[in-house]
Amino acid sequence: MADAFVNWSGSLTFTPARSAHPADEAEVCRLVRRARETGTTVRPVGSGHSSSPLVRTDGVLLSLDRLAGVLAEDGDRATVLGGTKLRALGEGLYDAGLAMDNLGDVDYQSIAGATATGTHGTGLGFGNLSTQVVGARLVTGTGEVLDVDADRNPELLPAVRLSLGALGVVTRLTLDVQPRYDLRRRTWCARLDWTLDHLAELQHTNRNMDFYWYPRSDQTQVRTLNRADRPPVEQGVWDSAGTAPARTRENEVGPTHRTIPRDRALRFEEIEYMLPSEAFPACFAEVRRRIMARHRRVAAWRVLVRTVAADDIWLSNAHGRPTTTIACLQNAGLPHEEYFRDMEAVFREYGGRPHWGKKHWLTARELRPLFPRWDDFQAARRRLDPDGVFLTPDLARLLEPV
């Protein structure tokens, strides 16, 4: 019997029939072929940071931890193994004089897991991490190795870049990268009304910008990041006296992979929905109204607001539209379901799409209308996994209509 699996927040625990830690691609192929022959499901797993039950399986839980490292760098491209953790990837690229275009708020995830679930950072000009994928190599449901890029099977690239692990085991990825550079990170506290009044200007004048809202104090923490090798951004958003709205909490400079993510000592649960940006003001107002009226007593933590550029990836939450995200966080171990379900009702009212790696209660019936290329993804999935080797019960709930 395999050991029990526990995700990062501690909210998901299960015991697979078997845990596998293949050392190379050939071993992955053998494992998938054996599962296909025996009617067993295979579920690839990264670092287990997701709050959702995407990795849960009663079959084979396949870890990519031994398939890690940067394989090659060639100008503006880097090829990496799927199990490479984002923190190690950042260091490996930095040593080669390179950097990723953008990163998320934490760096515990593996690159294959982060891109498969649409992990994102913030910034009007930046898509989620999946948009940085220009090629992939995966072991399909038939145990065969398939390369997908602009020249080989290009029709599958919009599906493979963000696949939920439903198309195969991604053993390596080729990423768009750029010469390494430093960012200046600044954070400060401000009243909520000040932040909302200046939000559009902050978003348009900074490379990256997001903010936390703290319901119990009704205050915000604003964060901006800008390239350190360029003139400082003139915010133009200070008070009439020319001073910042509150004292600066952080003002530091460093490489992208050390400046954008932050360590999170406190574990938390999270629901996040991706909204059409034009719907954000009305949606956030209703979120705030409901939290203050119904959930302030139990909402012990914060609400995070970020932006994501539109893309053309079939299952991307930012497909076809500039996106603003609202995430509600709750300390692990505290009640969250009633609070999160109420927030989900608001997000859905305003056309939101759920983050694949975080809490939500939608099934294929509700999800299909939200993604214009949904049926194209399903056709690709059935082509690459005709026998459902990767279709665990939780994935079937998301992808297969009842």
N, C-alpha and C positions, 0 to 999 in steps of 0.2 A: 504494500500500500504506500502510495506517495505521501509526503508530508502535506499538511494543510497549507493553503495559500492564504495570505492576508494582505490586502492592499494597503497603500500608504496611509490612508486615514483610519483604517481599522474597521470600516463599515462593511467590507465584503470579505467573507471567509468561506472557503470551500475546499474540498479534497478531491483532486482529480484521480482517475484510475492510475495514471502514471505521469511522472515528470521526466522530461527529456532535456538534455543539455548538449545538443550536437556540437561537435568541434569544427565541422566544415560543411560545405554545401552538399557534398555527396551523402553525408549522413542524414541531412535533412530530407533528401530525395528518398532514401531508403525508409525513413520513418513514415513519410507521407504515403508511399506505395503500400507499405504494410498496413497502415490504417485503412486505406481504400479497400484492400483485399479482405479485411476483417470487419468492415462496416463500422469502424471507430472514427470519432471526430478528433481533429487536431486543432488546438488553439494556440497560436503564437502569443507570447507575452513579453513585454519589455520590462519596465521597472515597477509596474503596478501602481502608477500614480493616479490613474483614473478613478473617479468616484462612481462611475457607472459599472454595471456588471459585464462589460464587453468580454472580459477574459474568462469568465466562469465556464467551466466545462466538467463533464463527468468522463471525458475521454483523456487524451494526451495533452498535457500542458507543456508546450515547447518553448523553452527559454533560449533567447539569442545572446545571452551574456558572453558566451565564448566566441561569438562571431562579432568581434569589436575591433575598431582601429581604422585609421586613415590609410587607404591603399595607394592613392595616387593623387597628385595635384598637377594641373596643367593649365596655367594661366588663370582663367576665370571659372574653372571647373575643379571639383574635388570629388573623388569616388571614395565612399566610406562603407564599412560593413554595417548591417542593419542594427546590430545590438550595441553600437557605440553610444554611450551616454552623452548627453549634450554638453556636460561640463568637460569631459575628456575630449570631445570633438572640438570644443572651443580652444582648448590648450593645444591640441594637435595642429589645428589650422593656424593658430597664432605662431607656433614654432616655424611653420612654413611661410610666414609672412602674409597670411590670409585671414579672412573673417567672414562669417555669415552676414547676410544683409540685415536681418532682424532676428530677435529671439523673444521667447515668452517670459513670463514673470518668474518662473523657476526653471532649473536645469537638471532635475533629477531624471527626466524621461530619457528613453532611448530614441535615437533619431527615427527609426522605423515606426515606433509607437506614437511619437509626437506627430509625425506627418500623417499617419493613418487615421488619426482622430481629429485633425484640423487644429492642433495647438497653434496659438497665435500670440503676438505681442500687441503693440499699439502703434498708430501713426497713419495719417491719411494716405500716405504714399506706399504703404507696405501691406502686402497680402499676408495670409497665414503662412506657416512654415512649409506647407505643402506646395506653395507656389514657387519655392526655391528648388524643387525637385525637377530636374530635366531628364532624368533617366532612372530606371530601376531594373533590378534583376530579381526574379522571384521563382520559387518552386510552386507550381500550380497544383491543383487538386488531383492531377494524374501522375504527380511525381516527376514532371518534366521541368527543365529549367527554361525560362522565357526571359528574353531581354526586351525591354520596352523603352524607346526613346524616339527622337525625331525621325530616325532612319529605319528603326526596326519596330514593327507593330505600332506605329504612331497613333493609330485609331484608339488604342487602349490607354494612352497616356492620361487623358482626363479622368479615367477610372482608377488607374493605379496610383496616381499621386495622393489620393485620399481614399483608402479602400476599406477601412475598418478591419483589416486582416481577413476580409471575406474572399479575396481573389487568390491568395496564396501566401507563402512565407517569404517576406522580402528579405533577401540575404545581403543585398547591397544597393546603395543609392548613389546617384551622381547629382551633385548640388551646384547651383550657381553660387559662386563666392566672389569676393573682391579683395583688394589689398587691405591689410589690417589698418585700423585707425582707432583713435581714442574718442570717447564720448564724455561730455560733461553732464553729470547728473545733478539736478537740483530738485529739492522738495521743500515745500513750505505749507503751512496750515492757513486756512482762510474760511470765511463764512460761506455757507452753501450758496446764498444768493449772489455773492461776489463771483464765485466760481462759475455758476450758470450764466451770469451776465457776460462774462468774459470768455466763455467756453469756445466759441467759434474762433475768436482771435488767437487764443492759446493753441488750438489745434492747427491752425493754418500757419502760424509763425514759428512753430517748433517741429523738429524732426520727429520726435515722439512726445506724446502727451497723454496722460491719463489722470484720473483722480479717484480717491476713496471718499465715500460719504459715510460718516459715523452717526447712525440714527440716534444714539443716546445723547450725544452732544449737539447734533445737527450741524456739525462742522465738517470740513473736508481737508484732505491732504492732497495737494497737487504735485505731480511729478512731471518734469520735462527733461529731455535728453537731446543734446545737440553736439555736432562734431566739434572737437576741441581745436582742430586746425583751421577753423573758420571764424570770422568775426562773431563776437557774442551777439545773440539775438536780442534786439530791443523789444521788450515785451509790449510796451505801450499800454499796460494794463494795471499800473500802480494806482494808488489812491491820488487824489488831487494834490496832496502834499508831496507827491513824488516818492513815497515810500512803499515798500511791499506791504501787502495786507496783513502779514504776520511774519514772525522771525523765520529765517531759513533754517531748516532742519538738516539738510544735506547739501553739500556743494563739493563734489569730488570729480576727479578725472581718472579714466582708466580704459582698458580695452573693452570692446563691446561685450565679450562673453563674461567679463567680471563686473561690468557696470549695469547691464540691463537686468539680469536675474538677481534674485535675493534668496538667501537661505530662509526657510520657514521652520522655526523650531516648534511652533504650535501647529498641531494637525487640525485639519478642518474639513468639513463637507461643503459642497458648492453646487449651486445651480447657475447656469449661465445661458442666456438666450441672445441670439444675434438678430438685431432689428434693422429694418430699413432706416438709414440715418435720419430721413425726414420724419420718421415716427418717434424718434427718441424723446423730444421735449414732452410730448403728451404722455408717452409711456412712463417716463421717469417721474412725472408729476403724480401719476396714479400709483406707481410703486411707493413713492414717498408717503402719499396719503394713507395707503393701506398699512404700511409698516407703522407709521405713527399712531394710527387708530387701533390696529389689531395686534401687532406683533412686537412693538417696542420693548415690551417686558421680556420677551424671549430672544429677540434679535441681538445677541450678545456681541456680534462682531460687525463687519463692515460691508458696504456695497461698492463694487468696483466698476468703473465706466471706462471703456477703451474704444478705439476705432480700428477697422480693418478695411483694406481696399477690396474692391470687387474683383472677382476672378471668373474663370470658365471651367473650373473643376466640378465634375458632375455631382458629387455629394458634399461639396463645400458649403458651409453655412453662409458664406459670403458670395455664393454663385450669383452673378449677374447684377449685383447691387452694392453700392457703398454701404458699409455696415457699421453700426454702433452697438456695442455689447453692454449688457448689464448683468453683473454676476453678484449673487447674494451668497455670502460666506457665513458659516456657522461653526463654532468650535466643535471638534469631534467629541462625541459622547453626550452632547446636549440635544434636546429634541429639535428636529428640523423639518419633518415631513409636512406637517400642517402649514408651516410658514412657506416652505418651498412650493407646495401645491398651489397655494394662493397666489404666489408670485408667477407661477407658470400660467395660471389663468389670465393674468394681465399681459404677460409676454405674448401669448397666443392671440389675444384680442388685437394686438398691434402688429401682427404678421411675423412674429419671431420664429426663428428656427433654433432648436436646442443644440448646445455643444455636445458632440458625440461622447466626449470623455467625462461628462459631468451628470449630475442627477437630472432626470426627467422621466416622465411617465407616458410618453407617446409610443405608439406602435406603428406598424407599416401603414395601417389605414389612415392615420392622421399625418404621417410623414410624407407619403407619396405626393399629395398636392403641393407640398412646400418646395419641391425640387423639380425644376422643369425637365431635367435629364434623368429622372429616376428610372424610367423604363430602359434607357440605354445602359445604365449601370447594371441593372438586373440581367440584361442580355449578356453583358461582359462576364458577370459572375457565373452564369450558367455555362458559358463557353469555357471558362478556365477551371471551374469546379463542377463538372457535370454530375458527380455523385454526391455532392454535399459534404465532402470531407471536412470543410471548414465551417459548415452551417450548424453551429451549436444552438441549443434551444433559445438562448438569449438573442443571438443574431437572427434566428428565424422570426422571433417576435418583432424585431425591427424591420426586417427585410421582406418577409413573406406574408402576404395578406391571408387572414384566416379564411 
